[in-house]
Amino acid sequence: MSAGSSAGNTAGRSGAGLLRAIALFAVAQLVVLGLVGAALGWFFRVPGDRSAIITAAWVALGVQLLTFAIVKLAGRDQVIAAWGLGVLVRFAVVALWAFLIVPALGLAATPALIALVSFFFVSTVVEPLFLNI
């Protein structure tokens, strides 16, 4: 067996581990977003609120998966820097969401903003549980 094929196998396992971690994180995020979304549904009952919450959930899922992948790819040496980058991405998404996307989609602003920020907060609290996978 050559050294090159051994390195290839190590990289393959690393890639498979990354995909496994992201998949497990995605499943956890779907559960968390569903629970938080259901809780928000109790408070926001006006027509249009549900679609704002659901749209915010999909946006949060995409952003959370992207930022989680960034942190996982950065490795242990750069985890704080990568997490900081993830925070900046979330802040930028909230700003774009508030000023451009919500009005463009005609979503109810209050539930859309509260939902996105709530999804980001709870998802970010859960994220460290998956960093060692």
SVG drawing of the C-alpha trace seen along z (x, -y; Angstrom):
<svg xmlns="http://www.w3.org/2000/svg" viewBox="-56 -48 60 50">
<polyline fill="none" stroke="black" stroke-width="0.4" points="0.0,0.0 1.4,-3.4 1.5,-6.5 -0.7,-8.3 -3.5,-5.8 -3.3,-5.8 -3.6,-9.6 -6.6,-9.3 -8.3,-6.9 -7.8,-9.3 -9.2,-12.2 -12.2,-10.0 -12.9,-9.1 -12.6,-12.8 -15.1,-13.8 -17.5,-11.1 -17.2,-12.2 -18.0,-15.8 -21.0,-14.7 -22.2,-12.6 -21.9,-15.5 -23.7,-17.8 -26.5,-15.2 -26.9,-14.7 -26.9,-18.5 -29.5,-18.9 -31.8,-16.4 -31.4,-18.1 -32.1,-21.5 -35.3,-20.2 -36.5,-19.0 -35.4,-22.3 -36.9,-24.5 -40.1,-22.5 -40.5,-22.8 -39.6,-26.5 -41.9,-27.2 -44.8,-25.4 -44.2,-27.5 -44.2,-30.7 -47.4,-29.5 -49.1,-29.8 -48.3,-33.5 -48.7,-34.5 -52.1,-33.5 -53.0,-36.3 -53.3,-35.1 -49.9,-35.3 -48.0,-34.7 -47.6,-31.0 -46.0,-31.5 -43.6,-34.1 -42.6,-31.6 -42.2,-28.7 -40.2,-30.9 -37.9,-32.1 -37.4,-28.4 -36.2,-27.5 -33.8,-30.5 -32.5,-29.7 -31.9,-26.0 -29.9,-27.0 -27.8,-29.5 -27.2,-27.2 -26.1,-24.4 -23.7,-26.7 -22.2,-28.2 -22.0,-24.7 -20.1,-23.4 -17.7,-26.4 -17.0,-25.7 -16.4,-22.0 -14.2,-22.7 -12.1,-25.2 -10.9,-22.5 -10.0,-22.8 -7.3,-25.4 -9.7,-28.0 -13.0,-27.1 -13.4,-30.4 -12.6,-32.4 -15.0,-30.3 -17.7,-30.6 -17.2,-34.4 -17.6,-34.4 -20.8,-32.4 -22.1,-35.1 -21.3,-37.8 -23.1,-35.8 -26.2,-35.5 -26.2,-39.2 -25.9,-40.0 -28.8,-37.6 -31.0,-39.2 -30.3,-42.6 -31.0,-41.5 -34.1,-39.6 -35.4,-42.7 -34.7,-45.4 -34.9,-43.5 -36.4,-40.0 -39.4,-40.4 -40.7,-43.4 -40.0,-41.9 -41.9,-38.7 -44.7,-40.6 -44.3,-38.7 -45.6,-39.8 -42.6,-41.6 -43.0,-41.0 -43.4,-37.2 -40.8,-36.9 -38.1,-38.8 -38.9,-37.2 -39.0,-33.7 -35.6,-34.1 -33.8,-35.5 -35.4,-32.8 -34.4,-30.1 -30.8,-31.4 -30.6,-31.7 -31.9,-28.2 -29.9,-26.6 -26.7,-28.3 -27.2,-27.0 -27.5,-23.5 -24.6,-23.7 -21.8,-23.0 -23.3,-19.5 -22.4,-18.5 -18.9,-20.0 -17.1,-16.9 -18.9,-14.4"/>
</svg>
